[in-house]
Each structure stands twice: as structure tokens, then as C-alpha cells.
Amino acid sequence: MKKVEAIIKPFKLDEVKDALVEIGIGGMTVTEVRGFGQQKGHTEIYRGTEYVIDFLPKIKIEVIVKDEDVEKVVETIMKTAQTGRVGDGKIFIIPVEDVIRIRTGERGEKAI
């Protein structure tokens, strides 16, 4: 099993979620996060004073999938989250040792 973490632009969340559901992903965790990479933030003017905004709002989507579904999930996220501009985000793939469903005690792929 693998954990696929994707950091995307907030306005792409619904599109990515719908695309993942369409390919059979039954659950995900979504978190509002802030960060920067190559995008480096931007400046804003508030009441005549300029402020540098270093950390930009992003969305982190976390999905646990079977090994054979990883590429399908990654391709779906890339296709739907991409705008072609700096700041589109990143995808991380992390090995998962085990998953346990608290309610039933099921383990492994049955618990996904």
C-alpha cells in the first residue's frame, strides 16, 4: 500500500476530488495548509502599506491506495490539478506499513 499526498491550489480541490471518485477512490483526507516553493509568495497592499505574503494557501489531499492503483491516482491528480503555472503543487508517494479500521479491526487492504 502507498500513501499519495498531493499539495494543490485550493480552487482545484473539487475537480480533483470528483476525478478521484470517478476512478474509484472511496475516501481521502483534505487539509488546508500554507506553504511556498518556487512560487515564493507575493506582495499585497493593505491600507496603503505593502506586505509580503510568504506562505500561500494550499490544499493537501491524502489518499491510501493499493500499490497497483498508485499510477492511476497520480495521473488523475496531475491531469486535473495542473494549470501550467508555477505553484501547481507536488505529489509525494510514501510506503504504508499497515492500515487498521478502528470500527471493525480490519487490517491491510481490506481497511482502505
N, C-alpha and C positions, 0 to 999 in steps of 0.2 A: 504494500500500500504506500501511497505517497500523499503528502500534503502539498497542494498547489496554492500559493499565496500570490495574489495579484494586487498591485498598487495601481489604481487607475484614477482618471479625472472624475469628479463627482457626477457630472452630467451624463456620464456613460453608464452609470450603475443599472438603470432599468433595462437598457438594451443588452448589457452583458448578462444580467440575471435571466431575462427572457430567453436568450440564446442558450444558456446553460441548462435551463429547464427543458428546452426543446430537444437537447441531445440526451436527456435522461438523468441529469444531475438532480437528486432528490432533496438535497439540503446544502446549506452554506452558511457561513458566518460573515457578517458585514460589520466593519468598524470604521467610524470616521477617524482619520488620522491626519497629521500635518507633517510636512517634510519638504526637503528640497534636494535636487541633484543638479543636473546640467542646467535646469531652468533658473536656478539661483534666486528665485523670488522676484519681487518687483517693488516699485515705489507707488505710494498713494498720497494724495493731498487731503488733509482733514483740517478744516477751519484755517486755511492758509498756510499750514505747516506741512512739510513733506516728511513722510515716514517711510522707512524701508521695511517691507514685509518679507522676512527671510523664509518663514515656514508657510508653505501654501497648503490649502485644504486638499486632501486626497481621500480616497476610499480604499480600504483593504478588504479584499474578498478572500476567504479561506475555504477550501474545499478538500475533503479527504476522498481519494478515489483509488480504485484498483489500478495496479501497475499498467494493465493493458488500456486503460482509459485516459492515461496522462496526456498523450499527444493530442487526442481529440479535444480534451479540455483546454490545453494550451492554445491550439489552433483557433478554437472558438473564441477564447478571450482576446487573442491577438487581432483576429478579424473584426470583432465588434468594438474593441476599446481604442483602436488606432484612429488617430485624427491626422497623422502625418506631421504633427508639430512637436517641438521639444516639450517634455513633460507628460507624454502619453503614459508613462509608468514603467513598471518592471514586473516580471513574473519569477517567482522562486519555487523550486521543486525540492521538497525535503522528505527524506525517508521517514516512515511512520512504523514504529515497532509493533504497536497493538492499539486496538480501539475497543472500548467496553461501553455497551449501552447500559446506563445506570438502572433503568426501569426493569430490564429483563435479565441482565447479566450476560447477554450475548457478547461474544468476543470476535475480533478479527473482521473479515469482510462482511459477515452477517450483521455486524453492528453499524455498518456505514449507513 
